[in-house]
Amino acid sequence: MTEEWQDIKRKTQRATQLHPDMGECVIEIEMTARMPDRWISHMRSVSRDIRYDSVVGDRIIARAEHPKAVPHVISFIDGAIRAANARYRADLERAEARKAQQEGDAARLAEQQAELDKIVGDIPDPE
């Protein structure tokens, strides 16, 4: 690939219980890089079961129903991250293939135009 893609990974995570009498926790995950919009779209499409507060910049904010569910939610997010990376990488490969095709088409067209210019240039001037 012309632009080398580095998979996004979970860098750090932190969970905070919202209220001492309720089990719900907010999970904040810092990622290794800023997440492109298309990557975020892939992430959301493979992880509809997770309740996200936000997926923006280099952070994911999610929720777990109780503290014991936090590892499960993080594990699920890790799987969604892997899937989003694979889909995004495939997007980049398709875009690169399209670009190569377009460049090849342009080169062939330029060659054909040069041949046509030569043919036209070889036509004798009228007498």
MISEVO-839031 format. One record per atom (N, C-alpha, C): residue number from 1; residue in three letters; x, y negated, z negated. Coordinates in pm, 1 decimal. Layout:
[NUM, ala, [X, Y, Z]]
...
This chain:
[1, met, [83.4, 118.4, 0.0]]
[1, met, [0.0, 0.0, 0.0]]
[1, met, [87.9, -124.7, 0.0]]
[2, thr, [40.7, -227.2, 67.4]]
[2, thr, [119.2, -349.6, 72.0]]
[2, thr, [125.0, -415.5, -65.2]]
[3, glu, [16.3, -417.8, -135.1]]
[3, glu, [14.8, -471.9, -271.1]]
[3, glu, [1.7, -353.7, -366.2]]
[4, glu, [102.8, -331.3, -445.5]]
[4, glu, [103.9, -214.1, -533.4]]
[4, glu, [5.5, -234.6, -648.5]]
[5, trp, [-90.5, -147.0, -658.2]]
[5, trp, [-191.8, -152.1, -763.6]]
[5, trp, [-140.7, -77.0, -886.3]]
[6, gln, [-150.8, -140.0, -998.9]]
[6, gln, [-118.3, -76.0, -1126.4]]
[6, gln, [-249.8, -47.2, -1198.2]]
[7, asp, [-274.8, 81.0, -1228.0]]
[7, asp, [-398.5, 116.4, -1297.1]]
[7, asp, [-413.7, 37.7, -1425.9]]
[8, ile, [-535.9, -0.5, -1453.5]]
[8, ile, [-568.6, -69.1, -1578.6]]
[8, ile, [-588.0, 37.0, -1685.4]]
[9, lys, [-536.6, 9.7, -1803.7]]
[9, lys, [-547.7, 104.3, -1914.8]]
[9, lys, [-587.4, 30.3, -2041.6]]
[10, arg, [-633.2, 108.8, -2136.7]]
[10, arg, [-665.4, 52.3, -2268.1]]
[10, arg, [-533.6, 23.0, -2338.9]]
[11, lys, [-519.3, -100.8, -2386.0]]
[11, lys, [-397.1, -141.6, -2455.5]]
[11, lys, [-415.5, -132.1, -2606.7]]
[12, thr, [-517.3, -199.1, -2657.0]]
[12, thr, [-546.8, -194.3, -2800.9]]
[12, thr, [-697.9, -185.6, -2819.0]]
[13, gln, [-739.1, -142.6, -2935.7]]
[13, gln, [-880.8, -138.8, -2968.8]]
[13, gln, [-899.0, -177.2, -3115.1]]
[14, arg, [-1015.6, -235.5, -3139.7]]
[14, arg, [-1048.8, -275.3, -3276.0]]
[14, arg, [-1199.0, -261.4, -3292.2]]
[15, ala, [-1241.8, -211.4, -3406.7]]
[15, ala, [-1385.3, -198.9, -3434.0]]
[15, ala, [-1418.2, -276.9, -3560.1]]
[16, thr, [-1534.2, -341.5, -3556.5]]
[16, thr, [-1580.3, -420.4, -3669.9]]
[16, thr, [-1724.5, -381.7, -3699.1]]
[17, gln, [-1751.8, -347.5, -3825.3]]
[17, gln, [-1889.2, -317.3, -3865.2]]
[17, gln, [-1961.2, -449.4, -3887.2]]
[18, leu, [-2081.8, -461.4, -3831.0]]
[18, leu, [-2152.2, -588.9, -3833.3]]
[18, leu, [-2211.7, -624.4, -3968.7]]
[19, his, [-2257.6, -525.2, -4042.1]]
[19, his, [-2323.8, -551.2, -4170.9]]
[19, his, [-2298.5, -430.7, -4260.2]]
[20, pro, [-2273.5, -451.7, -4389.7]]
[20, pro, [-2242.5, -337.9, -4477.1]]
[20, pro, [-2355.7, -236.6, -4491.3]]
[21, asp, [-2479.7, -279.6, -4470.3]]
[21, asp, [-2593.2, -188.8, -4484.4]]
[21, asp, [-2637.2, -126.5, -4351.9]]
[22, met, [-2576.3, -168.1, -4244.6]]
[22, met, [-2611.2, -114.3, -4113.3]]
[22, met, [-2485.2, -52.2, -4052.8]]
[23, gly, [-2503.1, 49.0, -3973.8]]
[23, gly, [-2388.4, 119.6, -3920.9]]
[23, gly, [-2330.3, 63.9, -3791.5]]
[24, glu, [-2404.8, -22.5, -3723.7]]
[24, glu, [-2360.1, -66.5, -3592.1]]
[24, glu, [-2223.5, -134.9, -3597.5]]
[25, cys, [-2139.0, -99.7, -3499.3]]
[25, cys, [-2003.8, -154.6, -3491.2]]
[25, cys, [-1982.7, -220.2, -3355.0]]
[26, val, [-1905.1, -326.1, -3355.2]]
[26, val, [-1861.5, -390.1, -3232.0]]
[26, val, [-1720.1, -340.7, -3204.6]]
[27, ile, [-1696.8, -296.1, -3081.1]]
[27, ile, [-1565.7, -245.5, -3041.7]]
[27, ile, [-1507.4, -343.9, -2940.6]]
[28, glu, [-1387.9, -392.5, -2970.1]]
[28, glu, [-1318.8, -481.9, -2877.0]]
[28, glu, [-1195.9, -408.4, -2824.5]]
[29, ile, [-1189.0, -394.8, -2693.7]]
[29, ile, [-1078.8, -324.2, -2629.4]]
[29, ile, [-1003.1, -423.1, -2542.9]]
[30, glu, [-874.2, -434.2, -2569.1]]
[30, glu, [-788.4, -517.0, -2484.2]]
[30, glu, [-727.3, -425.8, -2378.0]]
[31, met, [-730.7, -472.8, -2254.4]]
[31, met, [-678.9, -393.8, -2143.3]]
[31, met, [-537.8, -440.1, -2108.1]]
[32, thr, [-467.0, -359.3, -2029.1]]
[32, thr, [-329.9, -392.6, -1991.7]]
[32, thr, [-321.9, -503.2, -1887.7]]
[33, ala, [-433.2, -534.6, -1822.2]]
[33, ala, [-433.5, -639.4, -1719.3]]
[33, ala, [-574.1, -696.3, -1705.1]]
[34, arg, [-580.1, -808.6, -1639.3]]
[34, arg, [-710.1, -868.8, -1607.4]]
[34, arg, [-782.4, -777.7, -1509.3]]
[35, met, [-910.3, -759.2, -1528.5]]
[35, met, [-988.9, -667.8, -1446.4]]
[35, met, [-1054.0, -743.5, -1330.7]]
[36, pro, [-1023.5, -706.7, -1204.9]]
[36, pro, [-1089.1, -772.4, -1090.2]]
[36, pro, [-1239.7, -743.8, -1090.8]]
[37, asp, [-1317.1, -833.1, -1031.4]]
[37, asp, [-1462.6, -818.8, -1029.9]]
[37, asp, [-1506.9, -685.1, -971.7]]
[38, arg, [-1444.4, -643.3, -861.7]]
[38, arg, [-1483.8, -516.5, -798.0]]
[38, arg, [-1454.8, -399.2, -891.2]]
[39, trp, [-1345.0, -405.3, -964.6]]
[39, trp, [-1309.3, -300.9, -1060.9]]
[39, trp, [-1416.7, -296.3, -1170.5]]
[40, ile, [-1456.5, -412.8, -1218.8]]
[40, ile, [-1560.0, -420.2, -1323.2]]
[40, ile, [-1689.3, -357.6, -1272.5]]
[41, ser, [-1723.7, -383.5, -1147.9]]
[41, ser, [-1843.4, -324.3, -1088.5]]
[41, ser, [-1835.0, -171.3, -1090.4]]
[42, his, [-1719.3, -117.6, -1053.7]]
[42, his, [-1700.2, 28.0, -1058.8]]
[42, his, [-1710.8, 78.3, -1202.5]]
[43, met, [-1650.9, 6.3, -1294.6]]
[43, met, [-1653.5, 44.4, -1436.8]]
[43, met, [-1798.5, 54.6, -1486.4]]
[44, arg, [-1876.5, -45.1, -1454.8]]
[44, arg, [-2016.0, -45.7, -1499.6]]
[44, arg, [-2097.5, 64.2, -1432.9]]
[45, ser, [-2067.7, 93.9, -1307.2]]
[45, ser, [-2147.1, 193.9, -1235.8]]
[45, ser, [-2123.5, 335.4, -1289.6]]
[46, val, [-2008.0, 360.6, -1346.9]]
[46, val, [-1980.3, 495.1, -1398.5]]
[46, val, [-2006.1, 507.2, -1548.6]]
[47, ser, [-2046.7, 398.3, -1611.5]]
[47, ser, [-2064.7, 403.3, -1757.1]]
[47, ser, [-2191.0, 330.1, -1801.4]]
[48, arg, [-2301.0, 365.1, -1739.9]]
[48, arg, [-2427.9, 298.8, -1770.8]]
[48, arg, [-2478.2, 329.6, -1912.5]]
[49, asp, [-2428.0, 436.5, -1973.7]]
[49, asp, [-2476.7, 475.3, -2106.0]]
[49, asp, [-2414.4, 394.5, -2219.5]]
[50, ile, [-2312.6, 316.9, -2189.8]]
[50, ile, [-2246.7, 237.8, -2294.4]]
[50, ile, [-2312.2, 101.0, -2300.2]]
[51, arg, [-2333.1, 54.1, -2420.8]]
[51, arg, [-2390.8, -78.6, -2439.7]]
[51, arg, [-2277.0, -180.0, -2444.6]]
[52, tyr, [-2258.3, -251.8, -2334.8]]
[52, tyr, [-2152.4, -353.1, -2327.5]]
[52, tyr, [-2208.0, -488.6, -2366.7]]
[53, asp, [-2131.4, -562.3, -2442.9]]
[53, asp, [-2163.0, -703.0, -2463.1]]
[53, asp, [-2097.3, -782.7, -2351.2]]
[54, ser, [-1976.0, -741.8, -2314.4]]
[54, ser, [-1909.7, -807.5, -2202.0]]
[54, ser, [-1793.9, -723.1, -2151.2]]
[55, val, [-1767.3, -739.6, -2024.4]]
[55, val, [-1651.3, -682.0, -1958.7]]
[55, val, [-1596.3, -797.9, -1877.2]]
[56, val, [-1496.4, -864.9, -1932.3]]
[56, val, [-1449.9, -988.3, -1870.2]]
[56, val, [-1301.5, -1009.1, -1897.8]]
[57, gly, [-1232.8, -1067.7, -1799.9]]
[57, gly, [-1090.5, -1096.1, -1819.3]]
[57, gly, [-1012.6, -969.8, -1845.3]]
[58, asp, [-951.4, -962.5, -1963.1]]
[58, asp, [-875.9, -842.2, -1999.9]]
[58, asp, [-936.6, -774.7, -2122.6]]
[59, arg, [-1067.4, -795.2, -2144.4]]
[59, arg, [-1133.7, -740.7, -2262.9]]
[59, arg, [-1266.1, -672.5, -2228.2]]
[60, ile, [-1293.7, -568.7, -2303.9]]
[60, ile, [-1423.5, -502.4, -2299.8]]
[60, ile, [-1478.0, -508.2, -2441.1]]
[61, ile, [-1600.0, -554.4, -2454.7]]
[61, ile, [-1667.7, -556.4, -2583.9]]
[61, ile, [-1786.2, -460.9, -2572.0]]
[62, ala, [-1789.4, -360.0, -2657.9]]
[62, ala, [-1896.7, -260.1, -2655.0]]
[62, ala, [-1948.5, -240.5, -2797.2]]
[63, arg, [-2049.3, -156.7, -2809.6]]
[63, arg, [-2108.0, -129.1, -2941.3]]
[63, arg, [-2121.4, 20.8, -2963.1]]
[64, ala, [-2112.5, 56.9, -3091.3]]
[64, ala, [-2137.2, 194.9, -3133.6]]
[64, ala, [-2243.9, 189.1, -3241.9]]
[65, glu, [-2330.1, 289.9, -3245.2]]
[65, glu, [-2440.9, 290.9, -3341.2]]
[65, glu, [-2393.9, 304.4, -3486.0]]
[66, his, [-2279.8, 369.0, -3506.3]]
[66, his, [-2224.9, 384.6, -3642.1]]
[66, his, [-2075.2, 411.5, -3630.5]]
[67, pro, [-2000.5, 395.4, -3739.5]]
[67, pro, [-1854.4, 410.2, -3733.3]]
[67, pro, [-1806.4, 543.9, -3675.8]]
[68, lys, [-1876.6, 652.4, -3705.2]]
[68, lys, [-1832.7, 782.7, -3654.8]]
[68, lys, [-1847.2, 794.4, -3502.6]]
[69, ala, [-1926.3, 707.8, -3442.2]]
[69, ala, [-1944.4, 710.6, -3297.2]]
[69, ala, [-1836.5, 630.4, -3224.1]]
[70, val, [-1759.1, 551.3, -3295.7]]
[70, val, [-1657.7, 466.4, -3232.8]]
[70, val, [-1559.4, 548.2, -3147.9]]
[71, pro, [-1499.1, 657.2, -3201.6]]
[71, pro, [-1406.8, 734.5, -3116.9]]
[71, pro, [-1473.4, 788.8, -2990.3]]
[72, his, [-1599.3, 831.2, -3002.3]]
[72, his, [-1671.1, 883.0, -2885.8]]
[72, his, [-1690.6, 773.0, -2781.2]]
[73, val, [-1729.3, 653.8, -2824.4]]
[73, val, [-1750.7, 542.9, -2732.1]]
[73, val, [-1618.9, 506.6, -2663.6]]
[74, ile, [-1510.4, 499.7, -2740.1]]
[74, ile, [-1380.2, 466.2, -2681.6]]
[74, ile, [-1336.5, 574.1, -2582.8]]
[75, ser, [-1357.7, 699.7, -2617.1]]
[75, ser, [-1323.2, 808.9, -2525.9]]
[75, ser, [-1405.2, 798.9, -2396.8]]
[76, phe, [-1531.8, 768.2, -2409.2]]
[76, phe, [-1618.3, 752.4, -2292.9]]
[76, phe, [-1570.0, 636.2, -2206.5]]
[77, ile, [-1531.3, 526.6, -2270.0]]
[77, ile, [-1478.7, 410.9, -2197.6]]
[77, ile, [-1349.3, 448.5, -2125.6]]
[78, asp, [-1263.6, 526.4, -2191.2]]
[78, asp, [-1139.2, 571.4, -2126.0]]
[78, asp, [-1170.0, 647.8, -1996.7]]
[79, gly, [-1270.1, 733.2, -2000.3]]
[79, gly, [-1310.5, 806.5, -1879.5]]
[79, gly, [-1362.2, 712.8, -1772.2]]
[80, ala, [-1439.3, 613.7, -1812.9]]
[80, ala, [-1491.5, 515.7, -1717.3]]
[80, ala, [-1377.8, 433.0, -1657.4]]
[81, ile, [-1277.4, 402.1, -1738.1]]
[81, ile, [-1160.3, 328.1, -1689.3]]
[81, ile, [-1087.9, 409.9, -1582.3]]
[82, arg, [-1067.6, 538.8, -1608.7]]
[82, arg, [-1000.8, 625.2, -1510.4]]
[82, arg, [-1080.4, 629.6, -1378.8]]
[83, ala, [-1211.4, 643.5, -1390.3]]
[83, ala, [-1295.7, 647.9, -1270.3]]
[83, ala, [-1292.1, 514.4, -1196.2]]
[84, ala, [-1297.4, 403.6, -1268.9]]
[84, ala, [-1292.6, 271.7, -1204.9]]
[84, ala, [-1159.0, 252.1, -1133.4]]
[85, asn, [-1050.5, 296.2, -1196.0]]
[85, asn, [-919.0, 287.6, -1131.4]]
[85, asn, [-917.5, 365.9, -1000.6]]
[86, ala, [-970.2, 487.7, -1003.1]]
[86, ala, [-971.0, 572.4, -882.8]]
[86, ala, [-1055.0, 508.4, -772.5]]
[87, arg, [-1171.4, 457.2, -807.7]]
[87, arg, [-1258.1, 394.8, -707.2]]
[87, arg, [-1196.3, 266.6, -652.0]]
[88, tyr, [-1136.7, 188.2, -740.0]]
[88, tyr, [-1074.7, 62.8, -695.9]]
[88, tyr, [-954.8, 91.9, -605.3]]
[89, arg, [-876.5, 192.0, -641.4]]
[89, arg, [-761.7, 233.0, -559.4]]
[89, arg, [-811.0, 276.4, -419.8]]
[90, ala, [-920.9, 350.4, -416.2]]
[90, ala, [-978.7, 392.8, -288.2]]
[90, ala, [-1024.7, 271.6, -206.5]]
[91, asp, [-1082.4, 171.5, -273.7]]
[91, asp, [-1121.7, 47.4, -205.2]]
[91, asp, [-1000.0, -18.0, -140.0]]
[92, leu, [-890.8, -26.2, -215.4]]
[92, leu, [-769.5, -88.5, -163.9]]
[92, leu, [-714.0, -10.9, -44.4]]
[93, glu, [-716.5, 120.9, -53.1]]
[93, glu, [-666.5, 203.9, 57.6]]
[93, glu, [-752.3, 186.2, 182.6]]
[94, arg, [-884.8, 180.0, 165.3]]
[94, arg, [-973.0, 157.5, 280.4]]
[94, arg, [-947.1, 19.8, 342.0]]
[95, ala, [-929.5, -80.6, 256.7]]
[95, ala, [-903.5, -216.0, 306.9]]
[95, ala, [-771.0, -220.2, 382.6]]
[96, glu, [-670.7, -150.8, 331.2]]
[96, glu, [-541.4, -146.4, 399.4]]
[96, glu, [-552.6, -74.4, 533.5]]
[97, ala, [-629.7, 33.5, 537.3]]
[97, ala, [-649.4, 106.8, 663.1]]
[97, ala, [-721.9, 19.1, 765.4]]
[98, arg, [-823.8, -55.6, 719.7]]
[98, arg, [-895.2, -146.8, 810.1]]
[98, arg, [-800.4, -254.0, 864.5]]
[99, lys, [-716.4, -308.1, 776.2]]
[99, lys, [-621.4, -411.6, 817.7]]
[99, lys, [-524.0, -355.6, 920.7]]
[100, ala, [-472.2, -235.6, 896.7]]
[100, ala, [-380.3, -172.6, 992.3]]
[100, ala, [-449.4, -150.3, 1126.3]]
[101, gln, [-575.1, -107.5, 1122.3]]
[101, gln, [-651.9, -86.8, 1245.2]]
[101, gln, [-668.1, -217.8, 1320.8]]
[102, gln, [-701.7, -323.6, 1249.0]]
[102, gln, [-720.3, -454.4, 1312.2]]
[102, gln, [-588.9, -505.1, 1372.0]]
[103, glu, [-479.0, -485.3, 1300.1]]
[103, glu, [-348.8, -527.7, 1351.3]]
[103, glu, [-312.0, -447.7, 1476.0]]
[104, gly, [-341.0, -317.6, 1474.1]]
[104, gly, [-315.2, -233.2, 1591.7]]
[104, gly, [-399.0, -276.0, 1709.9]]
[105, asp, [-526.4, -305.7, 1684.0]]
[105, asp, [-615.0, -353.0, 1790.3]]
[105, asp, [-563.2, -484.6, 1848.8]]
[106, ala, [-519.7, -575.1, 1762.9]]
[106, ala, [-468.7, -704.8, 1809.4]]
[106, ala, [-341.9, -686.1, 1893.1]]
[107, ala, [-255.1, -594.4, 1850.6]]
[107, ala, [-131.3, -568.6, 1926.2]]
[107, ala, [-163.3, -509.4, 2063.0]]
[108, arg, [-257.2, -414.1, 2067.3]]
[108, arg, [-296.6, -354.3, 2195.3]]
[108, arg, [-360.0, -458.6, 2287.1]]
[109, leu, [-441.9, -543.3, 2230.8]]
[109, leu, [-506.2, -648.4, 2309.8]]
[109, leu, [-400.7, -744.1, 2365.8]]
[110, ala, [-301.6, -778.6, 2285.5]]
[110, ala, [-194.1, -867.2, 2332.1]]
[110, ala, [-116.6, -801.7, 2446.7]]
[111, glu, [-88.3, -672.7, 2434.8]]
[111, glu, [-19.2, -599.9, 2542.7]]
[111, glu, [-103.2, -599.3, 2669.7]]
[112, gln, [-232.4, -571.8, 2654.1]]
[112, gln, [-321.3, -569.0, 2770.7]]
[112, gln, [-331.2, -707.2, 2835.1]]
[113, gln, [-333.5, -809.7, 2750.9]]
[113, gln, [-340.2, -946.0, 2804.0]]
[113, gln, [-212.6, -979.6, 2879.9]]
[114, ala, [-97.8, -935.0, 2827.9]]
[114, ala, [29.8, -959.2, 2897.3]]
[114, ala, [30.4, -889.5, 3032.6]]
[115, glu, [-21.5, -766.4, 3037.6]]
[115, glu, [-29.5, -694.2, 3165.2]]
[115, glu, [-123.3, -766.4, 3262.0]]
[116, leu, [-236.4, -812.9, 3210.2]]
[116, leu, [-330.9, -885.2, 3293.8]]
[116, leu, [-268.6, -1014.8, 3344.9]]
[117, asp, [-197.6, -1085.5, 3257.3]]
[117, asp, [-130.7, -1209.5, 3298.7]]
[117, asp, [-29.9, -1180.7, 3411.4]]
[118, lys, [42.2, -1069.8, 3402.1]]
[118, lys, [139.3, -1031.5, 3504.6]]
[118, lys, [67.6, -1001.1, 3636.0]]
[119, ile, [-41.9, -926.1, 3627.3]]
[119, ile, [-119.4, -894.6, 3748.8]]
[119, ile, [-165.5, -1023.6, 3815.5]]
[120, val, [-221.8, -1112.7, 3734.7]]
[120, val, [-271.9, -1239.9, 3788.5]]
[120, val, [-154.9, -1322.8, 3843.0]]
[121, gly, [-42.0, -1319.9, 3771.6]]
[121, gly, [75.4, -1395.5, 3816.3]]
[121, gly, [135.0, -1342.5, 3943.6]]
[122, asp, [116.9, -1215.1, 3971.9]]
[122, asp, [171.2, -1152.6, 4093.5]]
[122, asp, [83.3, -1175.6, 4216.6]]
[123, ile, [-31.9, -1233.5, 4201.0]]
[123, ile, [-119.5, -1261.2, 4315.0]]
[123, ile, [-54.9, -1375.4, 4395.6]]
[124, pro, [-35.3, -1349.9, 4523.1]]
[124, pro, [29.3, -1455.3, 4604.9]]
[124, pro, [-59.3, -1580.8, 4614.6]]
[125, asp, [6.3, -1691.6, 4622.8]]
[125, asp, [-65.4, -1818.2, 4639.4]]
[125, asp, [-134.1, -1817.2, 4776.1]]
[126, pro, [-246.9, -1884.7, 4785.7]]
[126, pro, [-314.3, -1888.8, 4915.6]]
[126, pro, [-232.6, -1972.5, 5016.1]]
[127, glu, [-244.3, -1935.8, 5140.3]]
[127, glu, [-170.1, -2009.2, 5243.9]]
[127, glu, [-251.8, -2116.0, 5304.7]]
